[in-house]
Amino acid sequence: MKASPNFVRPSGADWTPTEPGVKRRILTYNDQLMLVEVAFEKDAVGSLHRHPHIQATYVAEGSFEVTISGKSEILNKGQSFIVPSNEWHGCRALEVGILIDTFTPMRAEFLEE
């Protein structure tokens, strides 16, 4: 089983650039679940994509226009959304912000990058 330590300090996690103005770092994971912090510069875009994982996301900082299955809404700090398996989704940062993504099962490809 792949897994992070039970206790993880974010300062020990490396940031990985994903798209212009977007970077992520894996916080903790095991085979069933992964927690990822994603930082956005203002106007940065998380391109529309889909994956077999179920994703639940919490807006930790900032404001985002989030699109899921062709429907868009503006979400602010403290709000959240869920993306069913294989649904097209993406977002645009309306200001500098941070999303906390959870995935089930974990995103093994994130560990290989």
N, C-alpha and C positions, 0 to 999 in steps of 0.2 A: 504494500500500500504506500502510495506517495503521500507525504504529509509534511507540513511545516512543524516547527516546535510548538508546543502548547501555548507558550507566551512569546509574542512577537513585538519587538520595538520598531516602529516605522523608520526610525533613523537608520536601521540596519538593512532596510530594503532599497534596492536600486530602482531608479526611475528608468522607464523604457519609452522613448518617443514613439508615438503611434501614427500621428498625422500632424500636419503643420499646426502648431500651437496647442497640441494635446500630448500628454505623457501619462503613464500609469505606473503604479508599483503594486506588486502583490503583497497583501498584508498577511494573510494566513489561508491555509487550505488543507483539505484531505481529499480522498477520492470522491466524496459525495458533495463537497461544498467548497467554494472559493470566495474570498473577500478581497476586493481590489479597489484602490483609491485612484481616481482619474482626475487630473488637473487640467483645466482649460484656460487659455488666454481669451480675452474678449473677442468675440466673433469667430472663434475656432469652431470647427465642425467635426462632429463624429459622424462620418458618412453612413448613409443607409446601408445596412447589412442584415444578415440573419445567421442564426446558428441553432443547433439542436438543443442547446441548454436553455433552461428557464432562467430568466434574469429578473431580479428585483433590485431597484436602485433608489437610493436616498440622496436628496440634494443637501449636501453638507454646507455649501457656501454658494452664493450667487443666484443667478436666474437663467433658465434654459428654455428654449423652445424644443419640445420633445415630440417626435413623430413616431407613432406606432400604427402599423397597418393602414397608412394613409391618413390618419387623423392626427392633428397637431394641437398641442396645448402648451401654455406657458406655465412652468413650475418654478417655484421659488424655494429658498432655504427652508428646510423642515418638511417639505413635501416629498412624495415618492411615486414611483410607478413600477409596474410589473410587465414583463414582456414574455408572452407564451412562447413555447418552443417553435422555432422556424418562422416567426413573424418578422417582417421587415421593420427595422427601427433605426433611428438616428437622432441626433440633437445638434443644436447650435447654441453656443454660450452667448447670452445677451450681455454678460459682464464676466469678469474674472470669476471662476467658480470651481467647485470640487464636487464630484459625484462619488458615492460609495456604491460600487456594484457588487452584487452577490450572484453567484452562478451555481446551479445544480444540474448535472454533476459539475465538478470542477473543470476548468478550461486547461486541459493538459498542454495544448499548443502554446499557452502563455509561458510555460516553464521551459520550452524549447527555444525561445527567442533569445 
